[in-house]
Amino acid sequence: MLVTGNIDELKALIRAHRADGRKISLVPTMGYLHEGHLRLVDLAKERSDIVVMSIFVNPTQFGLKEDFQRYPRDIPRDLKLADGRGVHIIFSPEVETMYPGGTPLSFVDIHRLTDSLCGASRPGHFRGVLTVVAKLLHIVEPDIAVFGRKDIQQLVVIERMARELDFPVEIVGAPTVRERDGLAISSRNIYLSRAERAEAVHLYQALLKGRELIRGGERAARRITSAMEKVLAGPATRIDYLSAVNYLDLQPIEVLREKGIVALAAFVGSTRLIDNFIVEFTDGEPSFSI
């Protein structure tokens, strides 16, 4: 596995692989790798010859009161895990490499899709996400880029950006990876106390309740989310949002008929966690990605 933080060196490595006819994939991460990230690598390996993983904690996607400095980092551990999973190239730049001269003046932004869900409570977050992803896509020029469906709003806005700005890349969404009890794997799970960790599984249980109601014929979004709210109740839990939205534009919907997302975010203690399921309908019958 080759490791570099230099953009020119990375481009030279990729040019050499392309000259040999190899297909390139990109797995963008902020490091502190876990099984969820490594499953993205597995999928990338199935779809390409060379896997490039970026490890970069991107400051432009953190708000003023968010945890940029506290965000977990362990590069030696990350490199060992990535190497063991078969990553070919690690791109781990310094902030000054990605943003020379300090905070950039040029950003990529998207309208409407960021008005709801995490975008409503984290102003500026997706502007930072889209900007760094656009830079990575420009630097690496991958054939495919793999993102997890746990961050569903991120996946949808990146899909839209790539399509509308004509990036020559296939955006691939990978299934959410979960602990044995259903809690979605996240780097932020390490912040949970033992009691909070036990309560955090209510997020997954709430999703199961929503799925159960839809399978039973319920289509009214408010009745579905109201039932899910009851499952989420707990002494350490505070709901940020719990919404049903259309997949294409992430706007709230009243009745589930087409491809939609039921998404939630909640603080368990001081740790903010997200989760979701996607529901599609074929001849009125629902199918789920959860």
BALOBA-1460 file (C-alpha; in Angstrom, 3 decimals):
// residues 290
<rec num="1" residu="m" x="0.000" y="0.000" z="0.000"/>
<rec num="2" residu="l" x="1.311" y="3.435" z="-0.977"/>
<rec num="3" residu="v" x="0.683" y="6.423" z="1.281"/>
<rec num="4" residu="t" x="0.945" y="10.043" z="0.226"/>
<rec num="5" residu="g" x="-0.313" y="13.439" z="1.250"/>
<rec num="6" residu="n" x="0.967" y="15.116" z="-1.905"/>
<rec num="7" residu="i" x="-1.508" y="15.881" z="-4.692"/>
<rec num="8" residu="d" x="1.044" y="15.791" z="-7.527"/>
<rec num="9" residu="e" x="2.440" y="12.472" z="-6.323"/>
<rec num="10" residu="l" x="-1.062" y="11.000" z="-6.095"/>
<rec num="11" residu="k" x="-1.904" y="12.142" z="-9.625"/>
<rec num="12" residu="a" x="1.311" y="10.599" z="-10.946"/>
<rec num="13" residu="l" x="0.477" y="7.271" z="-9.310"/>
<rec num="14" residu="i" x="-3.013" y="7.285" z="-10.805"/>
<rec num="15" residu="r" x="-1.735" y="8.250" z="-14.273"/>
<rec num="16" residu="a" x="0.569" y="5.227" z="-14.177"/>
<rec num="17" residu="h" x="-2.290" y="2.891" z="-13.319"/>
<rec num="18" residu="r" x="-4.517" y="4.400" z="-16.000"/>
<rec num="19" residu="a" x="-1.743" y="3.967" z="-18.572"/>
<rec num="20" residu="d" x="-1.898" y="0.246" z="-17.769"/>
<rec num="21" residu="g" x="-5.684" y="0.223" z="-18.309"/>
<rec num="22" residu="r" x="-6.690" y="-0.118" z="-14.678"/>
<rec num="23" residu="k" x="-10.055" y="1.061" z="-13.330"/>
<rec num="24" residu="i" x="-9.834" y="3.426" z="-10.331"/>
<rec num="25" residu="s" x="-12.179" y="3.712" z="-7.357"/>
<rec num="26" residu="l" x="-12.271" y="6.264" z="-4.555"/>
<rec num="27" residu="v" x="-13.409" y="5.691" z="-0.979"/>
<rec num="28" residu="p" x="-13.497" y="9.077" z="0.798"/>
<rec num="29" residu="t" x="-13.267" y="8.924" z="4.613"/>
<rec num="30" residu="m" x="-12.428" y="11.077" z="7.595"/>
<rec num="31" residu="g" x="-10.439" y="8.249" z="9.091"/>
<rec num="32" residu="y" x="-10.821" y="6.461" z="12.416"/>
<rec num="33" residu="l" x="-11.799" y="3.507" z="10.275"/>
<rec num="34" residu="h" x="-14.367" y="0.920" z="11.269"/>
<rec num="35" residu="e" x="-16.069" y="-2.014" z="9.576"/>
<rec num="36" residu="g" x="-18.436" y="0.323" z="7.744"/>
<rec num="37" residu="h" x="-15.530" y="2.003" z="5.952"/>
<rec num="38" residu="l" x="-13.911" y="-1.350" z="5.233"/>
<rec num="39" residu="r" x="-17.095" y="-2.669" z="3.611"/>
<rec num="40" residu="l" x="-16.906" y="0.320" z="1.262"/>
<rec num="41" residu="v" x="-13.423" y="-0.881" z="0.352"/>
<rec num="42" residu="d" x="-14.769" y="-4.383" z="-0.305"/>
<rec num="43" residu="l" x="-17.355" y="-2.996" z="-2.698"/>
<rec num="44" residu="a" x="-14.783" y="-0.761" z="-4.393"/>
<rec num="45" residu="k" x="-12.488" y="-3.756" z="-4.916"/>
<rec num="46" residu="e" x="-15.315" y="-5.669" z="-6.585"/>
<rec num="47" residu="r" x="-15.871" y="-2.795" z="-9.009"/>
<rec num="48" residu="s" x="-12.333" y="-1.641" z="-9.788"/>
<rec num="49" residu="d" x="-8.675" y="-2.605" z="-10.040"/>
<rec num="50" residu="i" x="-7.143" y="0.120" z="-7.833"/>
<rec num="51" residu="v" x="-8.732" y="1.427" z="-4.627"/>
<rec num="52" residu="v" x="-7.769" y="4.905" z="-3.468"/>
<rec num="53" residu="m" x="-8.869" y="5.812" z="0.052"/>
<rec num="54" residu="s" x="-8.719" y="9.381" z="1.269"/>
<rec num="55" residu="i" x="-8.302" y="10.058" z="4.985"/>
<rec num="56" residu="f" x="-9.001" y="13.706" z="5.696"/>
<rec num="57" residu="v" x="-10.911" y="15.328" z="8.550"/>
<rec num="58" residu="n" x="-12.452" y="18.166" z="6.590"/>
<rec num="59" residu="p" x="-12.749" y="21.372" z="8.651"/>
<rec num="60" residu="t" x="-15.163" y="23.099" z="6.264"/>
<rec num="61" residu="q" x="-17.993" y="20.685" z="7.061"/>
<rec num="62" residu="f" x="-17.893" y="21.305" z="10.834"/>
<rec num="63" residu="g" x="-19.964" y="24.080" z="12.406"/>
<rec num="64" residu="l" x="-18.671" y="26.499" z="15.022"/>
<rec num="65" residu="k" x="-20.031" y="24.409" z="17.906"/>
<rec num="66" residu="e" x="-19.215" y="21.021" z="16.398"/>
<rec num="67" residu="d" x="-16.470" y="18.555" z="17.182"/>
<rec num="68" residu="f" x="-13.694" y="19.158" z="14.613"/>
<rec num="69" residu="q" x="-10.893" y="19.166" z="17.206"/>
<rec num="70" residu="r" x="-12.493" y="16.322" z="19.159"/>
<rec num="71" residu="y" x="-13.151" y="14.151" z="16.115"/>
<rec num="72" residu="p" x="-11.237" y="10.863" z="16.661"/>
<rec num="73" residu="r" x="-7.995" y="10.396" z="14.739"/>
<rec num="74" residu="d" x="-5.582" y="7.448" z="14.649"/>
<rec num="75" residu="i" x="-3.629" y="7.370" z="11.396"/>
<rec num="76" residu="p" x="-1.321" y="4.416" z="12.289"/>
<rec num="77" residu="r" x="-4.359" y="2.281" z="13.123"/>
<rec num="78" residu="d" x="-6.150" y="3.434" z="9.959"/>
<rec num="79" residu="l" x="-3.203" y="2.528" z="7.757"/>
<rec num="80" residu="k" x="-2.992" y="-0.947" z="9.247"/>
<rec num="81" residu="l" x="-6.715" y="-1.578" z="8.738"/>
<rec num="82" residu="a" x="-6.713" y="-0.211" z="5.198"/>
<rec num="83" residu="d" x="-3.654" y="-2.245" z="4.225"/>
<rec num="84" residu="g" x="-5.211" y="-5.388" z="5.668"/>
<rec num="85" residu="r" x="-8.357" y="-4.839" z="3.593"/>
<rec num="86" residu="g" x="-6.487" y="-4.361" z="0.334"/>
<rec num="87" residu="v" x="-6.468" y="-0.601" z="-0.225"/>
<rec num="88" residu="h" x="-3.828" y="0.244" z="-2.831"/>
<rec num="89" residu="i" x="-3.287" y="3.976" z="-2.236"/>
<rec num="90" residu="i" x="-3.956" y="6.154" z="0.800"/>
<rec num="91" residu="f" x="-4.285" y="9.894" z="0.243"/>
<rec num="92" residu="s" x="-3.909" y="11.595" z="3.626"/>
<rec num="93" residu="p" x="-3.270" y="15.301" z="3.065"/>
<rec num="94" residu="e" x="-2.768" y="18.084" z="5.586"/>
<rec num="95" residu="v" x="-5.408" y="20.805" z="5.815"/>
<rec num="96" residu="e" x="-2.931" y="23.230" z="4.208"/>
<rec num="97" residu="t" x="-2.667" y="20.904" z="1.194"/>
<rec num="98" residu="m" x="-6.398" y="20.820" z="0.593"/>
<rec num="99" residu="y" x="-6.997" y="24.456" z="1.498"/>
<rec num="100" residu="p" x="-3.807" y="26.422" z="0.782"/>
<rec num="101" residu="g" x="-4.060" y="29.915" z="2.155"/>
<rec num="102" residu="g" x="-6.630" y="29.012" z="4.798"/>
<rec num="103" residu="t" x="-10.427" y="28.988" z="4.470"/>
<rec num="104" residu="p" x="-11.285" y="28.813" z="0.773"/>
<rec num="105" residu="l" x="-13.231" y="31.489" z="-1.071"/>
<rec num="106" residu="s" x="-14.649" y="28.994" z="-3.572"/>
<rec num="107" residu="f" x="-17.280" y="26.486" z="-2.485"/>
<rec num="108" residu="v" x="-19.674" y="24.038" z="-4.108"/>
<rec num="109" residu="d" x="-23.223" y="24.466" z="-2.852"/>
<rec num="110" residu="i" x="-26.581" y="22.908" z="-3.632"/>
<rec num="111" residu="h" x="-30.041" y="24.305" z="-3.086"/>
<rec num="112" residu="r" x="-33.238" y="22.734" z="-1.788"/>
<rec num="113" residu="l" x="-31.752" y="19.294" z="-1.064"/>
<rec num="114" residu="t" x="-30.025" y="20.698" z="2.013"/>
<rec num="115" residu="d" x="-33.055" y="22.511" z="3.473"/>
<rec num="116" residu="s" x="-34.220" y="19.478" z="5.448"/>
<rec num="117" residu="l" x="-32.823" y="16.675" z="7.619"/>
<rec num="118" residu="c" x="-29.188" y="17.290" z="8.672"/>
<rec num="119" residu="g" x="-28.996" y="20.362" z="6.463"/>
<rec num="120" residu="a" x="-31.626" y="22.141" z="8.559"/>
<rec num="121" residu="s" x="-29.737" y="21.696" z="11.828"/>
<rec num="122" residu="r" x="-26.186" y="21.921" z="10.429"/>
<rec num="123" residu="p" x="-26.065" y="25.060" z="8.249"/>
<rec num="124" residu="g" x="-23.062" y="25.058" z="5.935"/>
<rec num="125" residu="h" x="-22.296" y="21.394" z="6.536"/>
<rec num="126" residu="f" x="-23.114" y="20.164" z="3.052"/>
<rec num="127" residu="r" x="-21.374" y="23.090" z="1.423"/>
<rec num="128" residu="g" x="-18.210" y="21.825" z="3.101"/>
<rec num="129" residu="v" x="-18.955" y="18.201" z="2.175"/>
<rec num="130" residu="l" x="-19.621" y="18.956" z="-1.481"/>
<rec num="131" residu="t" x="-16.563" y="21.171" z="-1.766"/>
<rec num="132" residu="v" x="-14.148" y="18.568" z="-0.417"/>
<rec num="133" residu="v" x="-15.774" y="15.750" z="-2.398"/>
<rec num="134" residu="a" x="-15.576" y="17.823" z="-5.583"/>
<rec num="135" residu="k" x="-11.885" y="18.450" z="-4.893"/>
<rec num="136" residu="l" x="-11.238" y="14.747" z="-4.293"/>
<rec num="137" residu="l" x="-13.107" y="13.756" z="-7.461"/>
<rec num="138" residu="h" x="-11.085" y="16.317" z="-9.408"/>
<rec num="139" residu="i" x="-7.767" y="15.160" z="-7.912"/>
<rec num="140" residu="v" x="-8.338" y="11.404" z="-8.219"/>
<rec num="141" residu="e" x="-10.645" y="11.324" z="-11.272"/>
<rec num="142" residu="p" x="-12.011" y="7.917" z="-10.247"/>
<rec num="143" residu="d" x="-14.283" y="5.743" z="-12.347"/>
<rec num="144" residu="i" x="-16.413" y="5.066" z="-9.274"/>
<rec num="145" residu="a" x="-16.696" y="6.615" z="-5.814"/>
<rec num="146" residu="v" x="-18.274" y="4.685" z="-2.944"/>
<rec num="147" residu="f" x="-20.266" y="6.222" z="-0.086"/>
<rec num="148" residu="g" x="-22.322" y="4.656" z="2.698"/>
<rec num="149" residu="r" x="-26.113" y="4.878" z="2.791"/>
<rec num="150" residu="k" x="-26.047" y="5.631" z="6.520"/>
<rec num="151" residu="d" x="-25.261" y="9.232" z="5.553"/>
<rec num="152" residu="i" x="-28.203" y="9.195" z="3.160"/>
<rec num="153" residu="q" x="-28.543" y="12.951" z="2.661"/>
<rec num="154" residu="q" x="-24.841" y="13.136" z="1.870"/>
<rec num="155" residu="l" x="-25.225" y="10.345" z="-0.694"/>
<rec num="156" residu="v" x="-28.203" y="11.999" z="-2.392"/>
<rec num="157" residu="v" x="-26.599" y="15.451" z="-2.633"/>
<rec num="158" residu="i" x="-23.338" y="13.974" z="-3.964"/>
<rec num="159" residu="e" x="-25.287" y="11.985" z="-6.560"/>
<rec num="160" residu="r" x="-27.033" y="15.187" z="-7.641"/>
<rec num="161" residu="m" x="-23.801" y="17.234" z="-7.720"/>
<rec num="162" residu="a" x="-21.993" y="14.632" z="-9.810"/>
<rec num="163" residu="r" x="-24.900" y="14.399" z="-12.245"/>
<rec num="164" residu="e" x="-25.576" y="18.113" z="-12.636"/>
<rec num="165" residu="l" x="-21.908" y="19.159" z="-12.813"/>
<rec num="166" residu="d" x="-21.042" y="16.324" z="-15.213"/>
<rec num="167" residu="f" x="-18.397" y="14.601" z="-13.141"/>
<rec num="168" residu="p" x="-17.383" y="11.490" z="-15.134"/>
<rec num="169" residu="v" x="-17.842" y="9.185" z="-12.170"/>
<rec num="170" residu="e" x="-20.332" y="6.588" z="-10.989"/>
<rec num="171" residu="i" x="-21.505" y="7.265" z="-7.434"/>
<rec num="172" residu="v" x="-22.165" y="3.985" z="-5.608"/>
<rec num="173" residu="g" x="-24.189" y="3.755" z="-2.399"/>
<rec num="174" residu="a" x="-23.239" y="0.930" z="-0.027"/>
<rec num="175" residu="p" x="-25.556" y="-0.644" z="2.584"/>
<rec num="176" residu="t" x="-25.374" y="0.495" z="6.202"/>
<rec num="177" residu="v" x="-23.194" y="-1.745" z="8.365"/>
<rec num="178" residu="r" x="-24.571" y="-2.471" z="11.839"/>
<rec num="179" residu="e" x="-23.549" y="-3.874" z="15.181"/>
<rec num="180" residu="r" x="-25.154" y="-7.149" z="16.281"/>
<rec num="181" residu="d" x="-27.983" y="-5.287" z="18.000"/>
<rec num="182" residu="g" x="-28.648" y="-3.125" z="14.934"/>
<rec num="183" residu="l" x="-26.937" y="0.134" z="15.897"/>
<rec num="184" residu="a" x="-25.345" y="1.646" z="12.800"/>
<rec num="185" residu="i" x="-21.553" y="1.588" z="13.056"/>
<rec num="186" residu="s" x="-20.145" y="5.116" z="13.392"/>
<rec num="187" residu="s" x="-16.883" y="6.696" z="14.487"/>
<rec num="188" residu="r" x="-18.928" y="8.729" z="16.968"/>
<rec num="189" residu="n" x="-20.156" y="5.627" z="18.815"/>
<rec num="190" residu="i" x="-16.978" y="5.743" z="20.919"/>
<rec num="191" residu="y" x="-18.354" y="8.850" z="22.642"/>
<rec num="192" residu="l" x="-21.284" y="6.892" z="24.132"/>
<rec num="193" residu="s" x="-21.215" y="5.800" z="27.754"/>
<rec num="194" residu="r" x="-22.316" y="2.245" z="28.528"/>
<rec num="195" residu="a" x="-25.835" y="3.412" z="29.437"/>
<rec num="196" residu="e" x="-26.032" y="5.649" z="26.357"/>
<rec num="197" residu="r" x="-24.839" y="2.824" z="24.135"/>
<rec num="198" residu="a" x="-27.681" y="0.640" z="25.423"/>
<rec num="199" residu="e" x="-30.169" y="3.426" z="24.723"/>
<rec num="200" residu="a" x="-28.739" y="4.210" z="21.275"/>
<rec num="201" residu="v" x="-30.099" y="0.956" z="19.862"/>
<rec num="202" residu="h" x="-33.545" y="2.591" z="20.047"/>
<rec num="203" residu="l" x="-32.673" y="4.346" z="16.768"/>
<rec num="204" residu="y" x="-32.587" y="1.019" z="14.958"/>
<rec num="205" residu="q" x="-35.650" y="-0.240" z="16.810"/>
<rec num="206" residu="a" x="-37.535" y="2.872" z="15.696"/>
<rec num="207" residu="l" x="-36.627" y="2.106" z="12.079"/>
<rec num="208" residu="l" x="-37.910" y="-1.433" z="12.500"/>
<rec num="209" residu="k" x="-41.189" y="-0.028" z="13.836"/>
<rec num="210" residu="g" x="-41.535" y="2.227" z="10.816"/>
<rec num="211" residu="r" x="-40.815" y="-0.666" z="8.473"/>
<rec num="212" residu="e" x="-43.354" y="-2.839" z="10.274"/>
<rec num="213" residu="l" x="-46.090" y="-0.221" z="9.837"/>
<rec num="214" residu="i" x="-45.362" y="0.262" z="6.136"/>
<rec num="215" residu="r" x="-45.349" y="-3.493" z="5.563"/>
<rec num="216" residu="g" x="-48.712" y="-3.584" z="7.307"/>
<rec num="217" residu="g" x="-50.168" y="-1.088" z="4.854"/>
<rec num="218" residu="e" x="-49.662" y="2.250" z="6.621"/>
<rec num="219" residu="r" x="-48.688" y="5.018" z="4.192"/>
<rec num="220" residu="a" x="-49.356" y="8.220" z="6.178"/>
<rec num="221" residu="a" x="-45.959" y="9.657" z="7.054"/>
<rec num="222" residu="r" x="-47.094" y="11.384" z="10.230"/>
<rec num="223" residu="r" x="-48.605" y="8.225" z="11.716"/>
<rec num="224" residu="i" x="-45.432" y="6.294" z="10.903"/>
<rec num="225" residu="t" x="-43.067" y="8.867" z="12.421"/>
<rec num="226" residu="s" x="-45.295" y="9.364" z="15.489"/>
<rec num="227" residu="a" x="-45.070" y="5.654" z="16.272"/>
<rec num="228" residu="m" x="-41.320" y="5.752" z="15.749"/>
<rec num="229" residu="e" x="-40.970" y="8.700" z="18.153"/>
<rec num="230" residu="k" x="-42.435" y="6.594" z="20.946"/>
<rec num="231" residu="v" x="-39.790" y="3.925" z="20.378"/>
<rec num="232" residu="l" x="-37.039" y="6.561" z="20.475"/>
<rec num="233" residu="a" x="-38.086" y="7.885" z="23.875"/>
<rec num="234" residu="g" x="-35.393" y="7.563" z="26.524"/>
<rec num="235" residu="p" x="-33.862" y="9.598" z="29.359"/>
<rec num="236" residu="a" x="-30.674" y="10.371" z="27.410"/>
<rec num="237" residu="t" x="-32.242" y="10.759" z="23.959"/>
<rec num="238" residu="r" x="-33.254" y="14.017" z="22.292"/>
<rec num="239" residu="i" x="-34.641" y="13.853" z="18.762"/>
<rec num="240" residu="d" x="-33.141" y="16.293" z="16.274"/>
<rec num="241" residu="y" x="-35.419" y="15.243" z="13.413"/>
<rec num="242" residu="l" x="-37.539" y="12.300" z="12.312"/>
<rec num="243" residu="s" x="-38.868" y="12.753" z="8.795"/>
<rec num="244" residu="a" x="-40.184" y="11.019" z="5.700"/>
<rec num="245" residu="v" x="-38.866" y="12.613" z="2.506"/>
<rec num="246" residu="n" x="-38.813" y="11.993" z="-1.224"/>
<rec num="247" residu="y" x="-35.569" y="10.392" z="-2.374"/>
<rec num="248" residu="l" x="-35.066" y="12.640" z="-5.399"/>
<rec num="249" residu="d" x="-35.349" y="16.059" z="-3.743"/>
<rec num="250" residu="l" x="-35.384" y="15.269" z="0.015"/>
<rec num="251" residu="q" x="-38.572" y="17.272" z="0.502"/>
<rec num="252" residu="p" x="-41.056" y="16.170" z="3.176"/>
<rec num="253" residu="i" x="-43.900" y="13.944" z="2.011"/>
<rec num="254" residu="e" x="-47.256" y="13.284" z="3.611"/>
<rec num="255" residu="v" x="-47.960" y="9.910" z="2.014"/>
<rec num="256" residu="l" x="-45.422" y="7.250" z="1.041"/>
<rec num="257" residu="r" x="-46.119" y="6.167" z="-2.542"/>
<rec num="258" residu="e" x="-42.811" y="6.382" z="-4.450"/>
<rec num="259" residu="k" x="-39.153" y="5.976" z="-3.521"/>
<rec num="260" residu="g" x="-38.677" y="7.667" z="-0.163"/>
<rec num="261" residu="i" x="-36.470" y="7.888" z="2.881"/>
<rec num="262" residu="v" x="-37.454" y="7.701" z="6.524"/>
<rec num="263" residu="a" x="-34.544" y="9.352" z="8.309"/>
<rec num="264" residu="l" x="-33.748" y="10.335" z="11.854"/>
<rec num="265" residu="a" x="-31.105" y="12.072" z="13.902"/>
<rec num="266" residu="a" x="-30.969" y="12.069" z="17.678"/>
<rec num="267" residu="f" x="-28.626" y="13.123" z="20.430"/>
<rec num="268" residu="v" x="-27.944" y="10.295" z="22.848"/>
<rec num="269" residu="g" x="-26.281" y="12.159" z="25.649"/>
<rec num="270" residu="s" x="-24.119" y="14.656" z="23.798"/>
<rec num="271" residu="t" x="-23.489" y="12.375" z="20.800"/>
<rec num="272" residu="r" x="-25.445" y="12.991" z="17.625"/>
<rec num="273" residu="l" x="-26.335" y="9.830" z="15.709"/>
<rec num="274" residu="i" x="-28.128" y="9.364" z="12.383"/>
<rec num="275" residu="d" x="-29.874" y="6.451" z="10.690"/>
<rec num="276" residu="n" x="-32.454" y="5.786" z="7.992"/>
<rec num="277" residu="f" x="-34.151" y="3.347" z="5.709"/>
<rec num="278" residu="i" x="-35.049" y="3.658" z="2.044"/>
<rec num="279" residu="v" x="-38.424" y="2.360" z="0.865"/>
<rec num="280" residu="e" x="-39.478" y="1.688" z="-2.716"/>
<rec num="281" residu="f" x="-42.777" y="0.429" z="-4.099"/>
<rec num="282" residu="t" x="-43.411" y="-2.062" z="-6.897"/>
<rec num="283" residu="d" x="-47.101" y="-2.506" z="-7.738"/>
<rec num="284" residu="g" x="-47.861" y="-1.035" z="-4.323"/>
<rec num="285" residu="e" x="-45.653" y="-3.484" z="-2.442"/>
<rec num="286" residu="p" x="-42.802" y="-2.006" z="-0.382"/>
<rec num="287" residu="s" x="-39.166" y="-3.091" z="-0.355"/>
<rec num="288" residu="f" x="-36.573" y="-1.716" z="2.027"/>
<rec num="289" residu="s" x="-32.899" y="-0.881" z="2.320"/>
<rec num="290" residu="i" x="-32.135" y="-0.618" z="6.032"/>
